[in-house]
């Protein structure tokens, strides 16, 4: 039998309900804006978008396991931009057959478009704007997040060039930048 875990917020920390004190089994503090957004979405009975869940998971994992936090942050960026650009492509009248060929057909190197390629060329195709062209500094930080993910996933190392907290914040900023496109 699995017992439900109830999270509560007290004194600036989130901890598992039933702990004798907030420091017995603390979970890391979650960004207040993200917390309130998640609560509002659940109160409105709206299913939380996967990228928001992944960002919350990334923040929650920062102290316990920075590698997992980085992986979740990268996945949030990837899931978000793939769904966002597909929806915008449909709205722009791009035919499904062309879209599937573009994003599902492995390129000559045998790989599908990378996350940075989505934020650059594919975003430019559907929105006439590219993160790389409009905010090169933020695009560079996205590249560092992707590189950190690759270090963890392919080389089994925790990269120390950029603090994990900064990488998770980068994921949040990148997604917000795209959401703010008019």
Secondary structure, DSSP 8 states (H G I E B T S, - for coil): ------EEEETTEEEETT-SSTTTSEE----HHHHHHHHHHHHTT----HHHHHHHHHHHHTTT-HHHHHHHHHHHHHHHHHHHHHHHHHHTT--HHHHHHHHHS--TTS----HHHIIIIIHHHHHS--HHHH-HHHHHHHHHHHHHHHHHHHH-----SS-HHHHHHHHHHHHHHHHT--
